Amino acid sequence: MMRLANTKYIKTFDRDFIVYVLFIRYSLISKNILPIICRNKCNVGIYFMHKVYLLSLMSTLILLSCAERKESKQYMGNIIAENTNTVNIDIKSRDFDAISLIKNSSFTSYPNIKIEDLISSFNSVEWQDFIAEDDYMRYIDMIGKYDTNEYIIQFKLLDHYRWELYAFEINKTAYSIDEVSSSLYTIYTNHK
């Protein structure tokens, strides 16, 4: 098995785009409008201060766009009391039942519904458990078919109690992991 492309940061509108638009907009203002104002008023000090202000504003925006993005905790699995006796087992060991951890946990957005129940309306569900060759982390794939659609949800195991969503695909098209719990809940409620 191989890891899917990480879809943590697929967003409908990227904030890097906003930074570049603002950069272009303010650079045009500083090149075109401010020199005209300064030529008319003959005040070089104001022109210089506007340049310093715009440069600091652009630097701040660029630094903000480069900052590490933090993901929402809605992707974390809930702690399961049933697995407390397996704490001494390495999570990469085949003795640790990672698929049961995923099945019996829930999304924080729907804490009262187990993932196993959310996918109960799928026509077929296949679970694949593997350790990636590049980062040596344990991943669980849930491949489910519902009507004519194939859903692939990839979970990354963090420890004995927690996991995070790593990738989400519908019919081999990557989607944001923000949509996993709501998509599964929609299928769950439509089938009930």
C-alpha positions as a Markdown table, in Angstrom:
| # | Residue | x | y | z |
|---|---|---|---|---|
| 1 | Met | 0.0 | 0.0 | 0.0 |
| 2 | Met | 1.1 | 3.6 | -0.5 |
| 3 | Arg | 0.2 | 6.8 | 1.2 |
| 4 | Leu | -2.3 | 9.1 | -0.5 |
| 5 | Ala | -1.5 | 12.7 | -1.1 |
| 6 | Asn | -2.0 | 14.7 | 2.1 |
| 7 | Thr | -5.2 | 16.7 | 1.8 |
| 8 | Lys | -4.9 | 18.6 | 5.0 |
| 9 | Tyr | -4.4 | 22.0 | 3.4 |
| 10 | Ile | -6.7 | 21.9 | 0.4 |
| 11 | Lys | -8.8 | 24.9 | 0.9 |
| 12 | Thr | -11.3 | 26.7 | -1.4 |
| 13 | Phe | -9.5 | 30.0 | -1.0 |
| 14 | Asp | -5.8 | 30.1 | -0.2 |
| 15 | Arg | -4.5 | 32.9 | 2.0 |
| 16 | Asp | -1.2 | 32.9 | 0.1 |
| 17 | Phe | -3.2 | 34.2 | -2.9 |
| 18 | Ile | -4.5 | 37.1 | -0.7 |
| 19 | Val | -0.9 | 38.0 | 0.3 |
| 20 | Tyr | 0.2 | 38.1 | -3.3 |
| 21 | Val | -2.8 | 40.2 | -4.4 |
| 22 | Leu | -2.1 | 42.6 | -1.5 |
| 23 | Phe | 1.6 | 42.7 | -2.4 |
| 24 | Ile | 0.8 | 43.6 | -6.0 |
| 25 | Arg | -1.9 | 46.1 | -5.0 |
| 26 | Tyr | 0.4 | 48.0 | -2.5 |
| 27 | Ser | 3.4 | 47.9 | -4.8 |
| 28 | Leu | 1.3 | 49.5 | -7.6 |
| 29 | Ile | 0.1 | 52.1 | -5.1 |
| 30 | Ser | 3.6 | 52.9 | -3.9 |
| 31 | Lys | 5.0 | 53.1 | -7.5 |
| 32 | Asn | 2.2 | 55.1 | -9.1 |
| 33 | Ile | 0.1 | 57.1 | -6.7 |
| 34 | Leu | 2.6 | 58.1 | -4.0 |
| 35 | Pro | 5.3 | 59.5 | -6.3 |
| 36 | Ile | 2.6 | 61.8 | -7.9 |
| 37 | Ile | 1.5 | 63.0 | -4.5 |
| 38 | Cys | 5.1 | 63.7 | -3.5 |
| 39 | Arg | 5.9 | 65.5 | -6.7 |
| 40 | Asn | 2.9 | 67.7 | -6.2 |
| 41 | Lys | 3.5 | 68.5 | -2.6 |
| 42 | Cys | 7.3 | 68.3 | -2.7 |
| 43 | Asn | 7.5 | 66.4 | 0.6 |
| 44 | Val | 10.0 | 63.6 | 0.4 |
| 45 | Gly | 9.6 | 62.7 | 4.1 |
| 46 | Ile | 5.9 | 61.7 | 3.6 |
| 47 | Tyr | 6.9 | 59.6 | 0.5 |
| 48 | Phe | 9.6 | 57.9 | 2.5 |
| 49 | Met | 7.3 | 57.1 | 5.5 |
| 50 | His | 4.7 | 55.7 | 3.2 |
| 51 | Lys | 7.3 | 53.4 | 1.6 |
| 52 | Val | 8.5 | 52.2 | 5.1 |
| 53 | Tyr | 4.8 | 51.6 | 6.1 |
| 54 | Leu | 4.0 | 49.6 | 3.0 |
| 55 | Leu | 7.2 | 47.6 | 3.3 |
| 56 | Ser | 6.5 | 46.7 | 6.9 |
| 57 | Leu | 2.9 | 45.8 | 5.9 |
| 58 | Met | 4.0 | 43.6 | 3.1 |
| 59 | Ser | 6.7 | 41.9 | 5.3 |
| 60 | Thr | 4.0 | 41.2 | 8.0 |
| 61 | Leu | 1.7 | 39.7 | 5.4 |
| 62 | Ile | 4.4 | 37.5 | 3.9 |
| 63 | Leu | 5.4 | 36.3 | 7.4 |
| 64 | Leu | 1.8 | 35.4 | 8.2 |
| 65 | Ser | 1.5 | 33.4 | 5.0 |
| 66 | Cys | 4.6 | 31.4 | 5.8 |
| 67 | Ala | 3.6 | 30.6 | 9.4 |
| 68 | Glu | 2.7 | 26.9 | 10.0 |
| 69 | Arg | -0.9 | 26.2 | 9.6 |
| 70 | Lys | -2.7 | 24.6 | 12.5 |
| 71 | Glu | -5.4 | 22.1 | 11.8 |
| 72 | Ser | -8.6 | 21.8 | 13.7 |
| 73 | Lys | -8.8 | 19.1 | 16.4 |
| 74 | Gln | -12.0 | 17.8 | 14.7 |
| 75 | Tyr | -9.7 | 15.3 | 13.0 |
| 76 | Met | -8.5 | 13.6 | 16.1 |
| 77 | Gly | -10.1 | 10.4 | 17.3 |
| 78 | Asn | -11.7 | 10.1 | 20.7 |
| 79 | Ile | -10.0 | 8.1 | 23.5 |
| 80 | Ile | -11.3 | 4.6 | 23.8 |
| 81 | Ala | -11.3 | 2.9 | 27.2 |
| 82 | Glu | -11.3 | -0.6 | 25.6 |
| 83 | Asn | -7.7 | -0.1 | 24.3 |
| 84 | Thr | -6.1 | 0.9 | 27.7 |
| 85 | Asn | -4.8 | -2.7 | 28.2 |
| 86 | Thr | -2.7 | -2.4 | 25.0 |
| 87 | Val | -0.6 | 0.5 | 26.1 |
| 88 | Asn | 2.6 | -1.6 | 26.3 |
| 89 | Ile | 2.2 | -2.8 | 22.8 |
| 90 | Asp | 4.0 | -0.9 | 20.0 |
| 91 | Ile | 1.5 | 0.7 | 17.7 |
| 92 | Lys | 3.5 | -0.5 | 14.7 |
| 93 | Ser | 3.2 | -4.1 | 15.9 |
| 94 | Arg | 0.6 | -6.4 | 14.4 |
| 95 | Asp | -0.5 | -7.2 | 17.9 |
| 96 | Phe | -2.1 | -3.7 | 18.2 |
| 97 | Asp | -5.5 | -3.7 | 16.5 |
| 98 | Ala | -5.4 | -0.3 | 14.8 |
| 99 | Ile | -8.5 | -1.0 | 12.7 |
| 100 | Ser | -10.6 | -1.5 | 15.8 |
| 101 | Leu | -9.3 | 1.7 | 17.3 |
| 102 | Ile | -10.6 | 3.6 | 14.2 |
| 103 | Lys | -13.9 | 1.7 | 14.0 |
| 104 | Asn | -14.7 | 2.3 | 17.7 |
| 105 | Ser | -13.7 | 5.9 | 17.9 |
| 106 | Ser | -15.7 | 8.9 | 16.6 |
| 107 | Phe | -15.1 | 12.3 | 15.1 |
| 108 | Thr | -15.3 | 15.2 | 17.6 |
| 109 | Ser | -18.0 | 16.8 | 15.5 |
| 110 | Tyr | -20.2 | 13.7 | 16.1 |
| 111 | Pro | -19.0 | 12.3 | 19.4 |
| 112 | Asn | -21.9 | 10.0 | 20.0 |
| 113 | Ile | -21.6 | 8.1 | 16.7 |
| 114 | Lys | -18.9 | 5.6 | 16.1 |
| 115 | Ile | -17.1 | 5.6 | 12.8 |
| 116 | Glu | -18.2 | 2.0 | 12.4 |
| 117 | Asp | -21.8 | 3.3 | 12.6 |
| 118 | Leu | -21.2 | 6.2 | 10.2 |
| 119 | Ile | -20.1 | 3.8 | 7.5 |
| 120 | Ser | -22.7 | 1.2 | 8.2 |
| 121 | Ser | -24.8 | 2.3 | 5.2 |
| 122 | Phe | -22.0 | 1.7 | 2.7 |
| 123 | Asn | -22.5 | -1.1 | 0.2 |
| 124 | Ser | -19.1 | -2.6 | 1.0 |
| 125 | Val | -16.2 | -1.5 | 3.2 |
| 126 | Glu | -12.6 | -2.8 | 3.1 |
| 127 | Trp | -9.9 | -1.9 | 5.6 |
| 128 | Gln | -6.2 | -1.9 | 4.8 |
| 129 | Asp | -3.5 | -1.5 | 7.5 |
| 130 | Phe | 0.1 | -0.7 | 6.5 |
| 131 | Ile | 3.3 | 1.1 | 7.6 |
| 132 | Ala | 4.5 | 3.7 | 5.1 |
| 133 | Glu | 8.0 | 3.2 | 3.7 |
| 134 | Asp | 8.9 | 6.9 | 3.7 |
| 135 | Asp | 8.0 | 8.0 | 7.3 |
| 136 | Tyr | 7.5 | 4.6 | 9.0 |
| 137 | Met | 4.1 | 5.7 | 10.4 |
| 138 | Arg | 1.1 | 3.3 | 10.6 |
| 139 | Tyr | -1.8 | 4.2 | 8.3 |
| 140 | Ile | -5.3 | 2.7 | 8.0 |
| 141 | Asp | -7.2 | 3.0 | 4.8 |
| 142 | Met | -11.0 | 2.7 | 4.7 |
| 143 | Ile | -12.2 | 2.0 | 1.2 |
| 144 | Gly | -16.0 | 2.1 | 1.0 |
| 145 | Lys | -18.4 | 1.9 | -1.8 |
| 146 | Tyr | -21.7 | 3.8 | -1.6 |
| 147 | Asp | -24.0 | 3.7 | -4.7 |
| 148 | Thr | -21.6 | 4.4 | -7.6 |
| 149 | Asn | -19.0 | 6.3 | -5.5 |
| 150 | Glu | -15.8 | 5.0 | -4.0 |
| 151 | Tyr | -14.6 | 6.7 | -0.8 |
| 152 | Ile | -11.1 | 6.4 | 0.5 |
| 153 | Ile | -10.3 | 7.8 | 3.9 |
| 154 | Gln | -6.8 | 7.5 | 5.2 |
| 155 | Phe | -6.1 | 7.7 | 9.0 |
| 156 | Lys | -2.6 | 8.2 | 10.4 |
| 157 | Leu | -2.1 | 6.5 | 13.8 |
| 158 | Leu | -0.5 | 8.8 | 16.4 |
| 159 | Asp | -0.5 | 6.6 | 19.5 |
| 160 | His | -2.6 | 4.0 | 21.3 |
| 161 | Tyr | -5.6 | 6.4 | 21.6 |
| 162 | Arg | -5.3 | 8.9 | 18.8 |
| 163 | Trp | -5.3 | 9.2 | 15.1 |
| 164 | Glu | -5.7 | 12.0 | 12.6 |
| 165 | Leu | -7.2 | 12.1 | 9.2 |
| 166 | Tyr | -4.5 | 12.1 | 6.5 |
| 167 | Ala | -6.3 | 12.0 | 3.2 |
| 168 | Phe | -9.8 | 11.8 | 1.7 |
| 169 | Glu | -10.8 | 10.9 | -1.8 |
| 170 | Ile | -14.0 | 10.3 | -3.6 |
| 171 | Asn | -13.7 | 8.5 | -7.0 |
| 172 | Lys | -9.9 | 9.1 | -7.0 |
| 173 | Thr | -10.4 | 12.9 | -6.6 |
| 174 | Ala | -8.8 | 14.4 | -3.5 |
| 175 | Tyr | -10.9 | 16.5 | -1.2 |
| 176 | Ser | -10.1 | 18.4 | 2.0 |
| 177 | Ile | -10.2 | 16.3 | 5.2 |
| 178 | Asp | -12.5 | 19.0 | 6.5 |
| 179 | Glu | -15.2 | 17.3 | 4.6 |
| 180 | Val | -14.9 | 13.7 | 5.9 |
| 181 | Ser | -17.1 | 13.8 | 9.0 |
| 182 | Ser | -19.8 | 15.8 | 7.3 |
| 183 | Ser | -19.8 | 13.6 | 4.2 |
| 184 | Leu | -20.1 | 10.5 | 6.3 |
| 185 | Tyr | -22.8 | 12.0 | 8.5 |
| 186 | Thr | -24.8 | 13.0 | 5.4 |
| 187 | Ile | -24.6 | 9.4 | 4.1 |
| 188 | Tyr | -25.5 | 8.1 | 7.5 |
| 189 | Thr | -28.6 | 10.3 | 7.9 |
| 190 | Asn | -29.8 | 9.8 | 4.4 |
| 191 | His | -29.7 | 6.1 | 4.7 |
| 192 | Lys | -31.5 | 6.0 | 8.1 |
